[in-house]
């Protein structure tokens, strides 16, 4: 029977918390130390009370994104869009921070404003390009929380975590819900459940001021979000093929879906290049309507290209985690191992299709045992479990 990654993560963290509690019970602080600790706690609370979510950069960016989309969505009702308002709203909080995605988003604004592109195609460039930015934003906020926690700045860590949760709940989780619906993902397979479970585990680590656990469990949240963007892009390749099969050949309608795939893909293409650059570049070409006719997209090819890139990343983490553990850095080895197993969970649908559910469940089970061995600093056992995973995955893409 397949073990639940959700359950596995919960049990592991619970064990670490219980261990911490046990060590506290066997020690007694001098009264002076208790007084200092209490004063620090009071100061942290005062700083936390001063935190205003609406004033954070993330909250302002979310508000402007929603304002842009409210205006752009007028076209759904055949109402005229105020493109100047869209442009000025984008420039308030988003333009300066979107980095490489600015060209992508700005091209949608300019093309919509000038009429160079069909309005709905332009809308998707803006919408999905900005959603790709929010993937980078949540990663940035994860890093800031971890840094503050390691530095002992509990108030900053907690405030930034609230900002992170806001970005996830307002922008990313609604998208994950759509993927859950399309792929019929429920329970331990649900993207939303895994994101929320990751956040719960992170919050517990944050409350106990355990930076090591926080950094491990943020991988559940982040890589589940990553899976949402991957499945979004992949689903549009499937939808295009289904539409063509049904005889729906309107180029604009197909291009709109292709643009949605392209926008979502921007969030993860750089990362996937680290797994298989050739496959990642090919996906970019397929999703780009200026290079590929939507009607020619083959969803099986898209799925295989994604699998190649994901498996390249997973096998890379197996190599990294082993070397990191040998170097004596268990904390980072745990992080790398967790990344490896959640990435494997990300392509579970592909593995089920290629290997069957039983073999896939066995791989995921070995992945959890591999992580446990690394956590226990047992390099030999970890290598054994890794040896039962990597050759099988490599065989999937040969």
Secondary structure as UniProt FT lines:
FT   HELIX           5..25
FT   HELIX           31..49
FT   HELIX           53..55
FT   HELIX           57..72
FT   HELIX           73..77
FT   HELIX           83..93
FT   TURN            94..97
FT   TURN            99..100
FT   HELIX           101..114
FT   HELIX           119..150
FT   TURN            151..152
FT   HELIX           154..167
FT   HELIX           168..172
FT   HELIX           173..183
FT   HELIX           187..189
FT   HELIX           191..207
FT   TURN            208..209
FT   HELIX           211..245
FT   TURN            246..247
FT   HELIX           251..266
FT   TURN            267..268
FT   HELIX           269..273
FT   TURN            274..275
FT   HELIX           277..287
FT   TURN            289..291
FT   HELIX           294..296
FT   HELIX           299..326
FT   TURN            327..328
FT   HELIX           330..346
FT   HELIX           348..355
FT   HELIX           357..375
FT   TURN            376..377
FT   HELIX           379..387
FT   TURN            388..389
FT   HELIX           390..396
//
